[in-house]
Amino acid sequence: MSMRYVSLKALQRPLRSGTQESDSRMPLLDEAGDLLCPTRTVRPDVERLAQILGATTKMNDYGEYLSVRCWCAQPPRYSPDIRALKLLSPEALDDIADPDRWLFLDTETTGLAGGSGTYAFLVGIAWWDSGGLEVDQFFMRECSEERSLLFALRERIAEHPVLVTFNGKSFDWPLLETRYRMSRKISLPNLRAHLDFLHPARNLWRLRLGSVRLSELERHVLGWDRGADLLSGLIPQIYFDYLRGGPPERLVPVLNHNQMDLRGLAALSSRILSLLSDAENLGQDGLELFGVSRICEKRGEDTRARRLYERSIASILPTQTDRVARRLLARLAKRQGDFELACELWKDAVGNSRHGYEAYEQLAIYYEHKARDSEQAQHIVRQALDELRRAIQVGDIAPGPYREIKARFDNRMQRLERNSKRPLLEGLASPAHA
């Protein structure tokens, strides 16, 4: 379905005759490579900038900043299941399931690498309100407004202390923590919890899509189409140009991009949590079932993980993913003591591959230690060594892995043969002792 986003006002009023642009070559980096964030040498036309962005000037104890606010009917409000949330954050308390406490956050910054010289010049936040999503974007016209922006964000987090991000644990929030510390005036907000949906998205869709960029997930998972969108890598330069006195109209796509990210994050979080709650009925394909299986197994929900692995295998999975699913299912079956299923899966998996040799090894371990059948264990090891010999002769395995795997099976065979001779030696020694 096509997704329409709330547009920002973009007025085409010409620059006033007295306005001059500053030198576009003005240095913005110091010798260490950190950004110098100077005050604009040419003050912007504040009223015109607010009109262009559709913004309101806000003020607090630390000064002014711009706020761009709108309400969006899509995506609709979602109430998560605490059991699904605990798959993401096992230590989470029950009250984080209250969606009214959630605050979605996405930043646009002066650099993509982070560091003490990187500023978050635009902080977009959103929360559920009146059945939809309320979006508020804090923009600093120059870096002297950073403290007022950080203070406004701190006040909003106090109202909605459950932070929700996409890669925010690695980038957005550490960057903001740095900015709060460097402000030396505003204390760091206290988070009740921080839910980040990048890694769950990777588990669920990376095998299918390759890329788990938010825009790709919107298109292929949510069925949304952003239409024309700004490349993230261009955003810092657009802000730099604005600081140098460039036209503010170029900031409009930056705010649109940020708004799209917030709405995409909110919708994606709902989709992920609904899958974690009821993948059995809501999973669209075997890959989604497989992804939820891995998350469940990681969190110790072995029974559900096993059930979902079995369902994903019964559906159509890519060959390599099917092999991985069978290997993980065999591991779960072994852990639960179901050696009948585990052995069936191992026997199907043996062959000249990393997983195939692992299956040989698991079968040998089973027959040696569980079935107490040393002869069968030796037979399995011989099969593995024969497989290795054929593979190295035709060049189907590299010398390094060949030597490593062969050493493991040689050691196992030596131990099996040594142990199988021990009862015979003990039997021969008994009459002599008598």
N, C-alpha and C positions, 0 to 999 in steps of 0.2 A: 504494500500500500504506500501511497505517496504521503510523506509527512510534511506539513506546512509549519514553518517556524514563525514565531512572532517577529516582525521586522522592526528594526530600529529606525527612528526618523533620520533622514539624510537630506538636509536642506542644501540647496546649491547656491546660497547667498555668497556673492563674491567677497574677497578680502577687502577690508577697509584700506583706503589709499595710503594711510600712514603706517600700515603694517609692513615690516621688513623681515625677511628671513635671515636667520643667523648663518654663519659660515657652515656649510654642510660638511666641511672637513674637520669640524671641531672634535678633538680627541675625546673618546668616551672610555678608554681603557688606560689603566696605569701601567707602570713597567712590569708589574707582576701579572698582568693580564686581567685584573679585576676591573669591573665596571666602575667608572666614575659617574655618578648620577647628579649632574649639575642642575642648578636652577635655570630655567629657561631665560636666556638673555632677552628674549622678546616675550612679554607677557601675553598670553592668549586672550582673545575676546571671550570672556567667561560665559556670557549669555549665549553667544553663538555656538560655542563648544557644547554647552548643555543642550541646546536645540538640536544640534546635529546628532548627538548621541541619545536624545530623548531622556536626558538625565536631570536629576534634581541635585542642587548643591546642599550637602549636609554638613553640620558642624557639631563638634563635641569639644571636650576639654583640651584636645590636642590640635585643634584646627579644623580645616575643611577637607572634603573629598567629594567626589561625584558618586551618585547612586542611580543606577538604572534598574527599574523594578517593573515586573510584569507578572501576570498570572497565566498559567497554561492549563488547558483542560486535559491535554495529553502529555505524559502518560497519567492514567488515573491513579489515585491513592491505592497503595497495597499494604495489607497487614500481614507481616511475616509470621511463620510458625517458629516458635522458640527452638524446636528440635532441629529445624533446618539451620537456624543461626548458630547453634552449637557445633554443627559440622564445620562451620567457618571459623568459629572462635569458641573452643571448648570451655574456656574460663569465663565466658560471658554470663552475666547475671540476667535473670528473667526479665527485668524491666527494660532491657534494650529491645525487646520485641515490640515495644510501644512505638509505632511509626511517627507519632507526634514529637518524639525526642530526636529524630534523625535530622542530620544536616548534611546535604550533599555539597561537596566542595570541589572546585577545579580552578586552577590558577593559570594565568598567562604571565610569562616572566621575561626578563631581559637576557636570559641565556638558558640553554637546555642542559648544561652540565652541572648546574647548582653551584655551590660555593658561597663564600661570604660576600663576594661582589655581585651576586645575582639578586635582583629585586623582583618581587611579585607586584607588578604595576596594576594588574587587574585580578581581583579575587571574586570569583563567582560562587555564590551559595544558593541553595534552594531547599525548601522544606514542603512537606505535605500541608495543604490548606484548602478547605472547602471542596474536598474531593479531587483536587488537582494539585499542581505544583506551583508554588510561589517562588519566583526567581528574583534575586537581588544581586547586582554586580557592583562592586566597589572599585572605583577607578581613581588613581592618583595622577593629577595633571602634571605634577612635578614631584621629585623625590622628597621634598620637604613635607609633603602630605602623608608620608608613610605612617607616621605614628597615629594620625587620626584614623587612617584606614585600619591599622592593626587593632586599635581600641574598639572600633565598630565591630570588627570580626569577633573580638573577644566577648563583647556583649551578646552577640548573636549565638555564639557557642554556649554561653551560660544558659540560654533558653533551650537550645537543642544540643545536648552534650554528646550525642552519639554521631561521630563523624563517619561519613560514607564517601569513599573515593574509588578511583580507578588508577592504580599505580601511585596513589597518594602516600602510602607508607614508605615508599622508596624515594619519592621526589617531592610532591607538594608539601606534605606536612614537615619533613625535615628542613625544607627550605624556610617555611614559615617559623619553625622553632628557632632557626638561626636569626631570622629578622627580629623576632621578639627579644632574643637575648641581646642583639646588637642595639636595640632601641634604648636599653638601659633605663627605661621608664615604665614599660608596660609588662606585667607579669604574664607568663605563658598560660593560656587557657587550660582548664582542667577538663580532660575528656573522660566521659563515662566508658566509652569503648570506641574503637576504630575498626570499622569494617572495610576491607579493601577487596574489590572484586576482580582484580587482574588475574590472580592465580586460579581462582575457580573457573574463570573464563578460559584460561589456558587448558585446564583439565577437560573442559567440556567441548571445546571447539577448535583447538589448535590442530588436531589431527585432520579435521575436515577442511579447515580454511587456510591453514598455514599461518597467516597473519591474524593476530587478535587485537589489532588497532580498533579503537572504539567505533570509528566510522564503518569499518568492515563488518563488525558485529551487528551494528544497526542494520546494514543492508541485508546481510545473509541470515541473521538470527531473528531480528525483530521485523524485518520486511519494511524498513524505513528507507527513504531516499533523501539525503541531505540536499541534493542538487548541487549547485555551485558552492564550494567551500574553500576556505583559505588553508594553504599548507602551513602546518605548525612551524616549520623552519623559517618562514618568512616573518613571523610575528615580532620577534625581537627587533628586527631592522625597521619595521613600521613604527614601533614606539620610539626607536632612536631618531628616526626622521622627524617624528612629531616633536621630540625634545629639542631638535635643532631649529624648530620653527616651521616645520613642514605642515601641509594642510591637514586638518583634523579629520576630514572626510574619510581618509584611509583607515581610521580607527574603527569605522562602522563594521566592516567584515570581521574584525578581531572580536568585537563584542558578540556578533552573531555566532561566530565559531564557539566561543565560550558558552553561550546559551545552549547551543546544540549539544555540546559535551555534557552539560548538566542534565539535560532532558534525556539524552541517551543513557547516561549513568543511572538515572532513576528507573528508566524502563528496563535496563539490563539487570539491575539488582532484583527487580520483581521477577523477571524471567528465571534467573538463577535460583532464587529462593523457592519459587514454585516447583522447579525441577527437583531440588533437594528435598522438598516436602513430599512429592508424589511423582517420582520419575517413572514409576510403573505405568501410570496412565497418561502422563504429560510428555514423556520422552518422544521425540519425533523420529528418532532413528537409533540404530544400534550404537553409534558413536556417542550419542548423549548418554545412553544407558551405561556404556563403558566408562565414560567420564565420571558419572555419579558413583559408579562402583569403586573407582579408585579413591574418591574423596571419602566414601564410607569406610573403606578398608584402612585408610590412613588414620581415621578417628576411632578405630576399634570396633566399628559396627560390622562385625564379620558376617553375621547371618544375613543381613540385608545386602552386603557387598556380594556375597556368594550368589544370592538369588538374582541380583542384577547382572553379574558376570554371565550366569547361565542364560539369561534372557538376551543379553547382547550377542552371545555366541550363536544363539538360535536365530537371530536376525542376520542380515547381510552386513558383514564387516570386511574392510580391506584385508588382504591376506596377512600382512605383517601385523596389523592390529589384532586379528583373530588369533595369531600365534601368541601374542602377548597376553591376551585375555585368557587363553587356555592355560598358559604358564601360571598366571596369577590365581586362577581358579584352582589349579592343582596345589599351589602353595597353601591356599585357604583350606582345601579339603584335608591336606596333610596336618595342618594346625588343628583341625577339628577332629582328627582321628579317622576320617573317612578314606582309608587307604585303597579301598576298592575303586572309588572314583579317581583318586590321585594316580593310581597305577594305570588306569585306563587312559587318562590324559597324557601321562608320560610316554606310554607305549606308542600313542599316536604322534608324539612330537619328536621321537628320536630321529637323528639324521645329521648331516653335515652342516650344522649351523651352531651358533652360540647356544641357542635354546635347545637344539637337538642334543648337544653334548651334556648340557645341564640335565636333560631328561634321562640320558644314560646314567649319569652319576646318581640322580635321585632314585632310580630303580635299583642300582647296585646297593645304595645305602639301605633301602627298604628290605631287600632280600637278605642282606647281611645282619641287620640289627633287629628288624621286626619279624620277618618270616623265619629267621634263623636257617636260611637255606644258602649255605656257602657255595655250593655247586652252582646254583642259579645265579648268584651274585658274580661268580667268576665268569660265567657264560656271558652275562651282560657286559662285563668289562672287556672281554675278548671282542665282542661285537663293536664296542666303541673304538678299540684299537684298530680293528680291521677297517672301520669307517675312516679313521684318521689316516691310515696307510694309503687307502685309495685316494683320499682327498689330496694328500701331498704329492702323490705320483702324477696326478692330472692337473696340479696347480690350482685346486679349488680352495686351498687354505694357505695363508702366508706362513713363512717359517717360524716367526716369533710365536704366534698363537699355537701353532702345531707343537712346538717344543713345550710350551706351558701346559697345554691340555694333556699331552702324552705323558709328561712327568707325573701329573696327578693320577692318571689311570695306572701307570706303572707302579707307583707307590701303593695304590689300592690293591693291585693284583699281588704284589709281593706280600702284603699283610694278609690277604685272604689265603694265599698258598701256605704261608707260615702258620697261620691259625689252623688250617685244615690238617696239617701234619702233626700238630700238638697232641690230639687225642691218640693217634697211632703210636707216637713215641711214649706217651704215658702208659698205653696198654702194654708195650713191650717191656717197659721198666718195672711193671707191677710183679710179674712172675719172678724176675731176678731178685727183687727186693724180698719176696716171700722166701 
